[in-house]
């Protein structure tokens, strides 16, 4: 038994859906269970509808655009016109209700966003049945995906794995399951956060003890760098769960942040594959690899702000370093990296907007801050990377005249990071890739 998850770009139109159906059919002997997202960019469009409706702006044309995209796909696949009647009715009525009340609650937004997946499973299952491959569309909450009520970023509740296992045992055709969504105890639809279809796939995989979880995308697996920045970036054949988690934490858009944990706990390999290159066998994420130490990939995280909390005479009104850090924490301003020196603390945060908007009784905190500028964190990730001899000197040499604001040493055994001006991040990624993987 295998899990096959297909993202929105893999089912963007009727031709790609036909391709996905062929891929699934080719794996029938391995008892596939399929998890899919909504069609390409549909979640963004549904969010735009909700925001327009709640602010009193025109939303009907946006609804018509979403409806047309799905109708065009249905026509392209030769399916019945009435297939999505229930979902289309909700697509028109829900924004009307939001517009009337001028309130877009997280609960209503989750219900609206769920329509993408609820429509795509029906389309794919109907097409597969039409061509003779028996498939059954499933809303994930109907097979046991029970979550908390943290709308927009819900998590599963105890017992979910057992409920899913029992439900899927009774389905004899190929299950086509909605990713990204669940339901709370009160019967309200929830979403699992962006990228939540990966999480769904890994939860389902762990529930049925799958032999493998396949995540199908439109690129050749996980790369040594973002191919948009480094055109000759290479595919990584295999990497560990720890390396993948480190990549995700440091800014790479690989899997859902929580997605890998069910697979890791169940020791189930995750294979990242390409629907547009079926000959490529994918990047496999597993518990262990043969290499004792290596550099696997380079990633970057932009949108960070560097700030300083001075110490000594610059600190007035009894506000000290610890108190200032504590007050920032209470305001939800978290820190990525912190460097402590005689004259104060230098730190980075992704909460730059919140930092800039401190006002009112928070001004005493703001007075003790010095915002130094926008920065980025560029990171090398790999197994036991800290044990590679001379890695720091190679990083510094490769970056040449690019100013390094901070060099992260010894924090993680599986990564090395530099903080530099945001404008230098892309160039730094290219230079480091040239140094450690060969000239691009």
C-alpha positions in Angstrom: 0.0 0.0 0.0 1.4 3.4 -1.0 0.2 7.0 -0.5 0.2 9.3 -3.6 -0.2 13.0 -2.9 -0.6 15.4 -5.9 -0.3 19.2 -5.5 -2.3 21.9 -7.2 0.3 22.3 -10.1 -0.1 18.6 -10.9 -3.8 19.0 -11.5 -3.8 22.5 -12.9 -5.9 21.7 -16.0 -7.6 18.8 -17.8 -4.5 17.5 -19.5 -2.5 17.4 -16.2 -5.4 15.6 -14.5 -5.3 13.0 -17.3 -1.6 12.6 -16.6 -2.2 12.2 -12.9 -4.9 9.6 -13.5 -2.4 7.6 -15.7 0.2 7.8 -13.0 -2.2 6.4 -10.4 -3.4 3.7 -12.7 0.2 2.6 -13.3 0.5 1.9 -9.5 -2.8 0.0 -9.1 -0.8 -3.2 -8.1 0.6 -1.3 -5.0 -2.9 -0.4 -3.7 -2.6 3.4 -4.0 -4.4 5.8 -1.7 -4.5 9.2 -3.2 -4.5 12.6 -1.5 -4.9 15.8 -3.6 -4.9 19.5 -3.3 -7.2 22.0 -5.0 -6.3 23.0 -8.5 -3.4 25.4 -9.0 -3.7 28.6 -7.0 -7.3 28.0 -6.2 -6.8 28.5 -2.5 -5.4 32.0 -3.1 -8.5 32.8 -5.3 -10.9 31.6 -2.6 -9.2 33.8 0.0 -9.4 36.8 -2.4 -13.2 36.1 -2.7 -13.6 36.1 1.1 -11.6 39.3 1.6 -13.5 41.1 -1.2 -16.8 40.0 0.2 -16.1 41.1 3.7 -14.8 44.5 2.7 -17.8 45.3 0.5 -15.9 45.0 -2.8 -17.1 43.2 -5.9 -16.7 39.5 -5.4 -19.1 37.9 -7.9 -16.6 38.1 -10.8 -14.0 36.3 -8.7 -16.6 33.6 -7.9 -17.4 33.3 -11.6 -13.7 33.0 -12.4 -13.2 30.1 -10.0 -16.4 28.4 -11.3 -15.2 28.8 -14.9 -11.9 27.2 -14.2 -13.6 24.1 -12.8 -16.2 24.0 -15.6 -13.5 24.2 -18.2 -11.7 21.2 -16.7 -15.0 19.2 -16.5 -15.7 19.9 -20.2 -12.1 19.1 -21.1 -12.5 15.7 -19.4 -15.9 15.0 -20.8 -17.6 14.8 -17.4 -21.2 15.5 -16.5 -22.1 19.1 -16.0 -23.9 18.6 -12.7 -20.8 17.0 -11.0 -20.1 20.1 -8.8 -23.6 21.5 -8.3 -23.4 21.4 -4.5 -20.0 23.0 -4.3 -20.9 25.6 -6.9 -24.0 26.5 -4.9 -21.9 27.0 -1.7 -19.3 29.0 -3.8 -22.0 31.5 -4.6 -24.0 31.6 -1.3 -21.2 31.7 1.2 -19.5 34.9 -0.1 -23.0 36.5 -0.3 -23.5 35.8 3.5 -20.0 37.1 4.3 -20.7 40.3 2.3 -24.0 40.8 4.0 -22.4 40.5 7.5 -19.1 42.2 6.5 -17.3 39.7 8.7 -14.8 37.1 7.5 -14.2 34.8 10.5 -11.5 32.2 10.4 -14.2 29.6 10.6 -16.0 31.0 7.5 -12.7 31.3 5.6 -11.8 27.7 6.3 -15.2 26.6 4.9 -14.7 28.7 1.8 -11.1 27.5 1.3 -12.2 23.8 1.6 -14.1 24.1 -1.7 -10.9 23.8 -3.7 -10.1 20.3 -2.5 -13.8 19.2 -2.3 -14.2 20.0 -6.0 -10.8 18.5 -7.2 -11.4 15.1 -5.6 -14.8 14.8 -7.3 -13.3 15.7 -10.7 -10.4 13.2 -10.4 -12.5 10.4 -9.1 -15.2 10.9 -11.7 -12.6 10.9 -14.5 -10.9 7.8 -13.3 -14.2 5.9 -13.0 -15.1 7.1 -16.5 -11.9 5.5 -17.9 -12.4 2.3 -16.0 -10.3 2.7 -12.9 -12.6 2.4 -9.9 -12.1 5.4 -7.6 -14.0 6.8 -4.6 -14.0 10.6 -3.7 -13.6 11.2 0.1 -13.7 14.3 2.1 -11.0 13.6 4.7 -13.3 14.5 7.6 -15.7 11.8 6.4 -13.0 9.1 6.9 -11.9 10.4 10.4 -9.7 13.5 10.0 -10.8 15.1 13.3 -9.0 18.3 14.4 -9.0 21.0 17.0 -10.8 24.3 16.3 -7.7 26.3 15.5 -9.2 27.5 12.2 -6.5 28.2 9.6 -3.9 26.0 11.2 -5.7 23.1 12.8 -4.0 20.0 14.1 -5.4 16.4 14.4 -6.8 15.1 17.6 -6.1 11.7 19.3 -7.8 8.8 17.6 -7.6 10.2 14.1 -5.1 7.5 12.9 -7.4 4.6 14.1 -10.5 6.2 12.6 -8.8 6.7 9.2 -7.4 3.1 9.2 -10.9 1.6 9.9 -12.6 3.8 7.3 -10.2 3.1 4.5 -10.3 -0.6 5.2 -13.9 -0.6 4.0 -13.3 1.2 0.7 -12.6 -1.3 -2.1 -11.9 1.2 -4.9 -9.0 3.7 -5.0 -9.7 6.4 -2.4 -9.2 10.0 -3.6 -9.0 12.1 -0.4 -9.1 15.8 0.1 -5.8 17.2 1.5 -5.6 20.3 3.6 -8.9 20.0 5.4 -10.5 18.4 8.4 -13.4 18.9 10.8 -13.6 19.8 14.5 -15.8 18.1 17.1 -18.6 20.6 16.5 -18.8 19.7 12.8 -17.1 22.8 11.4 -14.7 22.4 8.5 -11.1 23.3 9.4 -7.9 23.7 7.4 -4.4 22.5 8.3 -2.4 25.5 7.2 -0.7 26.1 3.9 0.9 23.0 2.5 -1.5 21.0 4.7 -2.1 18.4 2.0 1.4 17.0 2.7 0.4 16.7 6.3 -2.8 14.8 5.3 -0.8 12.4 3.2 1.7 11.6 6.0 -1.2 11.2 8.5 -3.0 8.8 6.2 0.3 7.0 5.5 1.0 6.5 9.1 -2.6 5.4 9.7 -2.4 2.5 7.2 1.3 1.8 7.8 2.0 2.5 4.1 5.1 1.1 2.4 5.9 4.6 1.0 4.5 8.1 0.9 4.9 9.8 -2.5 4.6 13.6 -2.8 4.2 14.5 -6.5 5.2 18.0 -7.6 6.4 19.7 -10.8 10.1 19.6 -10.0 12.7 16.8 -9.7 12.5 16.3 -6.0 14.5 18.3 -3.5 17.3 20.3 -5.0 20.7 21.4 -3.9 19.4 25.0 -4.2 16.3 26.8 -5.5 16.5 26.2 -9.3 15.0 29.7 -9.9 18.2 31.1 -8.3 20.6 28.4 -9.4 19.6 27.1 -12.8 22.0 24.1 -12.6 21.0 23.0 -9.1 21.0 19.2 -8.8 18.5 16.8 -7.5 19.2 15.2 -4.1 18.9 11.4 -4.3 18.3 10.9 -0.6 18.3 12.8 2.6 17.4 12.2 6.3 14.2 13.3 8.1 16.5 15.6 10.2 18.0 17.2 7.1 14.5 17.8 5.6 13.2 19.3 8.8 16.3 21.6 9.0 15.7 22.7 5.4 12.1 23.5 6.1 12.9 25.4 9.3 15.6 27.5 7.5 13.3 28.6 4.7 13.0 25.9 2.0 9.5 25.2 0.8 9.7 21.4 0.9 7.0 19.8 3.1 4.4 21.1 5.6 6.3 21.9 8.8 4.4 19.2 10.7 4.0 17.0 7.7 7.1 14.9 8.1 6.5 13.9 11.7 3.9 11.1 11.2 6.1 9.5 8.5 9.2 9.8 10.8 7.4 8.3 13.7 6.1 5.4 11.6 9.5 5.1 9.8 7.9 5.4 6.4 10.0 6.7 3.5 8.8 9.8 1.8 9.6 10.1 -1.9 9.3 13.5 -3.7 8.5 13.0 -7.4 7.8 14.9 -10.5 4.5 14.5 -12.5 6.2 16.0 -15.5 9.2 13.7 -15.4 7.9 10.2 -14.5 11.3 8.6 -15.3 12.8 10.4 -12.4 12.6 8.2 -9.3 12.5 11.0 -6.8 14.3 12.3 -3.7 13.8 9.8 -0.9 13.6 11.1 2.7 14.4 8.3 5.2 15.7 7.8 8.7 19.3 7.1 7.9 21.7 7.5 4.9 25.1 6.0 4.4 27.0 9.3 4.4 28.4 10.2 7.9 28.7 13.9 7.0 27.9 15.9 3.9 26.3 19.1 2.5 22.9 18.4 1.0 21.4 21.7 0.0 21.5 25.5 0.3 18.5 27.5 1.3 17.7 31.1 2.3 15.1 32.9 4.4 14.4 36.6 3.5 12.1 39.1 5.2 14.1 39.2 8.4 15.0 42.3 10.5 18.2 42.9 12.4 17.9 44.9 15.6 20.0 45.7 18.7 19.1 46.1 22.4 22.0 48.2 23.8 23.2 47.7 27.4 24.8 50.0 29.9 24.2 53.7 29.9 21.9 53.6 26.9 19.3 51.7 29.0 17.1 54.0 31.0 14.1 53.8 33.3 15.2 50.5 34.8 14.6 48.6 31.6 17.4 46.0 31.2 18.2 43.5 28.5 16.3 40.7 30.0 13.2 42.7 30.6 13.2 44.1 27.1 13.5 40.6 25.6 10.7 39.4 27.9 8.4 42.3 26.9 9.1 41.6 23.2 8.2 37.9 23.7 4.9 38.9 25.3 4.1 40.9 22.2 4.7 37.8 20.0 8.0 39.1 18.6 10.2 36.0 18.4 13.9 35.8 17.6 15.7 33.6 15.1 19.3 34.3 16.1 20.7 36.1 19.1 24.3 37.4 19.6 25.4 38.6 23.0 28.2 41.1 23.3 29.5 43.6 26.0 27.5 46.5 24.5 24.2 44.6 24.2 22.3 42.0 22.2 22.0 41.8 18.4 19.1 39.6 17.2 17.1 38.8 14.1 13.3 38.4 13.7 10.8 37.8 11.0 8.4 40.0 12.9 9.7 43.3 11.5 6.3 44.9 11.0 5.3 44.2 14.6 8.6 45.6 15.7 8.1 48.8 13.7 4.6 49.3 15.0 5.3 49.3 18.7 3.4 52.3 20.2 1.5 53.5 23.3 2.8 52.0 26.6 5.1 49.9 24.5 7.2 52.9 23.5 9.5 52.4 26.5 10.4 49.1 24.9 10.8 50.6 21.5 13.1 53.4 22.9 15.6 50.7 23.8 15.7 49.1 20.4 17.8 50.1 17.4 16.6 48.6 14.1 19.7 48.0 12.0 18.1 46.9 8.7 16.6 44.1 6.6 18.7 40.9 6.4 18.5 37.4 5.1 19.7 34.1 6.5 21.5 31.8 4.0 22.1 28.3 5.2 24.0 25.2 4.2 22.2 22.0 5.4 23.5 18.5 5.6 24.1 15.6 7.9 26.7 16.4 10.7 27.7 19.5 8.6 29.5 20.9 11.7 32.1 18.1 11.5 33.2 19.1 7.9 36.8 20.4 8.3 37.3 24.0 7.2 33.7 24.7 6.4 33.6 28.2 8.0 36.7 29.4 6.2 35.3 28.1 2.8 32.0 29.9 3.4 33.8 33.2 4.2 36.2 32.9 1.2 33.3 32.0 -1.2 31.3 35.0 -0.2 34.2 37.3 -1.0 33.3 41.0 -0.5 29.8 40.3 0.6 29.5 41.6 4.2 28.6 38.9 6.7 26.6 40.3 9.6 26.5 37.1 11.7 28.0 33.7 11.3 26.1 31.0 13.1 28.4 28.4 14.6 27.6 25.4 16.8 23.9 25.9 17.1 22.9 22.9 14.9 25.0 19.9 13.9 23.0 19.8 10.6 23.4 23.4 9.3 25.6 26.4 9.0 24.1 29.8 8.4 25.3 33.3 7.6 23.2 36.5 8.1 23.8 39.2 5.5 22.0 42.1 3.9 18.8 40.9 2.2 19.9 42.3 -1.2 22.9 40.0 -1.2 21.0 36.8 -0.4 20.5 35.5 -4.0 24.2 36.2 -5.0 25.4 34.5 -1.8 23.3 31.4 -2.6 24.8 31.2 -6.0 28.4 31.7 -4.7 28.0 29.1 -2.0 26.5 26.6 -4.5 29.5 27.2 -6.8 31.8 26.5 -3.9 30.3 23.4 -2.6 28.5 21.8 -5.6 30.4 23.1 -8.6 30.1 26.2 -10.8 26.6 26.9 -12.2 
